[in-house]
Amino acid sequence: MNQFEKLTKLLAESEADFLKFYENGNSAAGTRVRQKMMEFKNLAQEVRLGVTEKKAAK
């Protein structure tokens, strides 16, 4: 469950920047959103690999 918590934490940390970018057009916030989404993508890939490993071990 630790990875799930990390995913939700990343999304929560990104919320303010999402709002700044999409509602106010703050381009620096958009850069931070892109960085957080890359972290999210990488963590999601780790989760996918872990699930695949666990399924294959059965």
Buried (B, 14 or more C-beta within 10 A) or exposed (E): EEEEEBBEEBEEEBEEBBEBBEEEEBEEBBEBBEEBBEBBEEBEEEEEEEEEEEEEEE
